[in-house]
Amino acid sequence: MILDEFRNISKYKSMINYLENAIDFINNSIDLPVGRYEFDGGFLMVQEGITNHIEECNFESHNKYTDIQYVVEGSEVMAWADKNELKCITEYNEKKDAAFYDGKGTSIEIKAGMSYIMFPSDAHKACCHVDMPKRYKKYVIKLPV
């Protein structure tokens, strides 16, 4: 897992396939509404909503895609754990590219402008809160491993 300000995302281009295409797509798009957008090498989902309590969420991981989540507005709490340290509660579904887990992890508040990168070994809970629900708008970028 990598946690950083989105303004620094370019420094990870050598590590992540098609990241440069994703950055170009975002830089050439203005105020995208909620939806899914394809670009050469991957896709981006614009999501907005209200966070869920962290105890109500399960960890998830993905095998096919590197998952980059960029909070554009508002904030969320994100939890991370190595998936091998968690209990698998839903086996990997290839069509959905997801497996779900239960267990403990490390949580951090992600504020507007921050992003995190999840690789296949990383499990995460996204769009969460600890105390009070929060509004968020985020870009979820999916790039093939």
N, C-alpha and C positions, 0 to 999 in steps of 0.2 A: 504494500500500500504506500502511496505517496500522497502527502498532504501539502498543499502550497497555495499561494495566491494564483488565480487564473492568469494574471498578467505575466507570470513566469512559465507558462505552459510550454513555450517554445523550446526550453532547455531539455525537454524530454523527447524531442522528435527522433533522436537516434535510437531510442528504446522501444518506440511504439509505432507499429505499422500504420500508415495513412494519417498520422496525427497532423502533419502539415496540411493535408486536404481538409481536415476538420477545422483547423484554425482559419484557413482561408474562407471556408464556408461561413463560419461565425462572423468573421470580420466583414464579409460582404453582405450580411443579412442585418436588417434593422428591425428591432422589436418584433420578433417572431411570435405569432399566436400559438396557443396550445396545439400540438399536433406532432406528426412524424415527418421528417425531412430526409430524403436520401441525398447522398453526395458520393463522389467517386471514392470507394473504399470503405464506406460505412454509412451510418445513419445517426441522426440526432432526434431526440424526443424532447419537446418543450412541455414541461409539466408545471402546474401550479395548484395550490390547495392549502389545506390546513394539516399540520403535523398530527401524528398519532402518538399516544403515550408509548414510551420505549418498551415498557413491559408487555405491551400488546403486540409487538412486532417480533418476527422471527428473523434470524440471519439468513442471507441468501448468498449463493456464489454462482459464477458463470464459467463455462469451459470454453466457449467459442469466441467470446468477445472480451477485450479489455473494456472496462466500464469506467468512464470518466464523468463525474458528476460536478457540475459547476452551478453554485447558487448565485443567481442573478439578482434576486430581490428577496428581502426577508432573511430568515435563518431557519436552521434545523439542527437537531442533534443527530449525529451519526455514530454508530458503534461499529467497531472492527474487531475481528478475531481471525486467527489462522483456522481454516475450516477443519483441519485435522485435529484441532483441540476441542471441537464441538461435537454434539450428538446429532447425527443426521436424522431428521424426522420425515423428510420427503426425498426419496432418491432422485437423482439427476434425471430430468426430463429433457431429452435432446431437442424436441420441437420448441419448448419454451426456453431452452438454454438456462435452466435454473435447478438448483437443489436447495433445500431449506434445512435449517439447523436450529438447535436450541443450545443454550449455554451462556456463559459470561464472556464479555469482551471489554474493550476500552472505548469509552465514549468521549466525544468532543463536540462542542458547539461549532457549527459551520456557518459563518456569517456571509453576507453578500460580498462577492468578489473572491471567495475562497473556492477551491476545487479539491477533489480527491480522486485518485486513480486506483482502481481495484483490478488486480490480476487474478487468474484462475485459483490461486491458492488462498486468496483473501475472501472472507465472508463478511458481509456488512448488513447493518440495519440502516435504512435511510428514511428521511422524512419523519423524524421522531421529535419528541420533546420529553422533558423530565418533569417540569412543573406545570406550565401553562401552554396550551396550544399556540402555535405561531403560524403565520402565513408565509408562504414561500413561492418563488418561481425559480425554476432551475432548468438547465440544459443537461440531459443525459446523453452522452456521446458513446456510441458502440462502435468499436474498431476491432476487426478480426485479429486473433492472437497469431 
